[in-house]
Amino acid sequence: MYDGLSEVDNFLNKFEKEAPEQQHFDALKWVLRTTPARWWGMHQRNFEDLHECRRMMRMRFRRPQM
């Protein structure tokens, strides 16, 4: 599960290892919660592959570096 509070890179790395590639987009609707779930609901049709989705999730949910 990913709720937007933990580091997005950790979630994405684990997600890609555990979810079969052909099911990545379908699986996201089950593992994203709260803010990321709403984000996915609004943007899921904008991506052709997980690479672009990862890039946008990182831009939206990555914590600023101090």
Protein Blocks (a to p, Z undefined) as FASTA:
>chain_A
ZZhlacfklmmmmmmmmpcfklmmmmmmmmpgcjlmmmmmmmmmmpfbfklmmmmmmmmm
pccdZZ
